[in-house]
Amino acid sequence: MANGTENSGLGDNKYIDRDDFRQWLRRPELSRITGIPEVERLKYEEELRKSYGSYFEREEARRALKDLEMKRLKSLNTDERKNMEKKIRLMKAFLGV
């Protein structure tokens, strides 16, 4: 599966509501792409809900991706860094990049 607008969580939309985002996170092919099991992906959705509310806009997704990249760079713990890399792959798949 190639990443792109047709496979991303946002598609051509400017935002997505949390229910649609949660449904996108349940897609089985995301385990293969990100290396994150569904349960962990849904936990990450809860983290994002606390930070960004009930709608997830494209700019918020980009900001979340940038924050993850900064945390990964600052992390000295290799396990934490691997976890951040998985979340980065998830956000990139969501954005279609």
Secondary structure, DSSP 8 states (H G I E B T S, - for coil): ---STTTSSSTT-SEEEHHHHHHHHT-THHHHHH---HHHHHHHHHHHHHHH-SEEEHHHHHHHHHHHHHHHHH---HHHHHHHHHHHHHHHHHHT-
